[in-house]
């Protein structure tokens, strides 16, 4: 991972702690979270030298419209939760939500192109 991607990601992760999720959406290479304070975070699958998860803070109006993604996920289970922890890894980011628990955003390659993966991709059964 290049220094610029790592620095941006680490700074973004520090800045989302305590923020409350209003809405979230994803597609193959992007995961966008809108917060109730008018900001958002975009996680991207990138490959500067090996697949990794980049992150950047944006204004909510800059979030991509992913509502009609081909491979969509219902993220309503994290809405209303606050982000308690945001931990970077070499090829992943782990978020811990106040009531929904942990979510790991990982990356992989398919036909030479990076994509995002999620664990879990739906709430756990209790």
C-alpha positions as CSV (number, residue, x, y, z in Angstrom):
1,X,0.0,0.0,0.0
2,X,1.4,3.4,-0.9
3,X,2.0,5.9,1.9
4,X,-0.7,8.3,0.6
5,X,-3.4,5.7,0.6
6,X,-2.4,4.5,4.1
7,X,-2.2,8.1,5.5
8,X,-5.6,9.0,4.1
9,X,-7.2,5.8,5.3
10,X,-5.7,6.0,8.8
11,X,-6.9,9.7,9.2
12,X,-10.4,8.8,7.9
13,X,-10.7,5.9,10.4
14,X,-9.8,8.2,13.3
15,X,-12.4,10.7,12.2
16,X,-15.3,8.3,12.0
17,X,-15.1,7.1,15.6
18,X,-18.3,8.1,17.4
19,X,-20.2,8.9,14.3
20,X,-23.7,7.5,13.9
21,X,-24.7,5.7,10.7
22,X,-27.7,7.1,8.9
23,X,-27.5,5.1,5.7
24,X,-25.1,2.7,3.9
25,X,-24.8,1.2,0.5
26,X,-22.3,-0.8,-1.5
27,X,-21.3,-2.2,-4.9
28,X,-18.4,-4.4,-6.0
29,X,-15.6,-1.9,-5.4
30,X,-17.2,0.8,-3.1
31,X,-18.9,0.9,0.3
32,X,-20.4,4.3,1.3
33,X,-21.6,5.2,4.8
34,X,-23.6,8.4,5.4
35,X,-23.5,9.8,9.0
36,X,-26.1,11.8,10.8
37,X,-23.8,14.8,11.0
38,X,-23.8,15.5,7.2
39,X,-20.6,13.7,6.4
40,X,-19.8,10.3,5.1
41,X,-17.0,7.9,4.4
42,X,-16.2,6.0,1.2
43,X,-14.3,2.7,1.3
44,X,-12.8,1.7,-2.0
45,X,-11.1,-1.5,-3.2
46,X,-7.7,-0.3,-4.6
47,X,-4.6,-2.0,-5.8
48,X,-1.5,0.3,-5.5
49,X,0.7,-2.7,-5.1
50,X,-1.7,-5.3,-3.6
51,X,-5.4,-5.2,-3.0
52,X,-6.4,-3.0,0.0
53,X,-9.2,-0.9,1.4
54,X,-8.8,2.8,1.0
55,X,-11.0,5.3,2.9
56,X,-11.8,8.9,2.7
57,X,-14.1,11.3,4.5
58,X,-16.5,13.4,2.3
59,X,-19.5,15.6,2.6
60,X,-22.8,13.5,2.5
61,X,-23.6,15.2,-0.9
62,X,-20.5,13.7,-2.4
63,X,-21.4,10.1,-1.6
64,X,-22.0,7.9,-4.7
65,X,-25.6,6.7,-5.4
66,X,-25.2,3.0,-5.1
67,X,-28.9,2.2,-4.7
68,X,-29.1,0.3,-8.0
69,X,-25.9,-1.7,-7.7
70,X,-26.1,-5.1,-9.4
71,X,-24.9,-6.9,-6.3
72,X,-26.5,-4.9,-3.5
73,X,-26.5,-5.7,0.2
74,X,-29.2,-4.6,2.7
75,X,-27.1,-2.5,5.2
76,X,-30.1,-1.4,7.3
77,X,-28.8,-3.5,10.2
78,X,-26.0,-1.0,10.8
79,X,-28.2,2.1,10.5
80,X,-28.6,3.9,13.8
81,X,-25.4,2.4,15.2
82,X,-22.3,4.5,16.2
83,X,-18.9,3.4,15.2
84,X,-17.0,2.5,18.3
85,X,-13.7,1.3,16.7
86,X,-12.1,1.5,13.3
87,X,-9.0,-0.7,12.9
88,X,-6.9,-0.8,9.8
89,X,-5.2,-4.0,8.6
90,X,-2.9,-4.6,5.7
91,X,-5.7,-5.6,3.3
92,X,-8.8,-4.9,5.4
93,X,-10.6,-2.5,7.7
94,X,-12.6,-3.7,10.8
95,X,-15.4,-1.5,12.1
96,X,-17.1,-2.1,15.4
97,X,-20.6,-0.8,15.7
98,X,-22.3,0.0,19.0
99,X,-25.2,-2.5,18.7
100,X,-24.5,-4.4,15.5
101,X,-21.0,-5.6,16.4
102,X,-18.0,-6.0,14.1
103,X,-17.9,-5.7,10.3
104,X,-14.7,-6.5,8.4
105,X,-14.3,-4.9,5.0
106,X,-11.7,-7.0,3.0
107,X,-10.4,-7.0,-0.5
108,X,-9.5,-9.6,-3.1
109,X,-8.8,-9.9,-6.8
110,X,-11.0,-11.2,-9.5
111,X,-9.6,-11.4,-13.0
112,X,-6.9,-8.9,-11.9
113,X,-9.2,-6.3,-10.5
114,X,-9.8,-5.5,-6.8
115,X,-13.2,-6.0,-5.1
116,X,-14.6,-5.5,-1.6
117,X,-15.8,-8.3,0.6
118,X,-17.8,-8.1,3.9
119,X,-17.9,-10.3,6.9
120,X,-20.7,-10.5,8.0
121,X,-22.8,-9.1,5.2
122,X,-26.0,-9.4,7.2
123,X,-26.8,-9.3,10.9
124,X,-26.0,-12.4,12.9
125,X,-28.9,-14.6,14.0
126,X,-29.4,-14.5,17.7
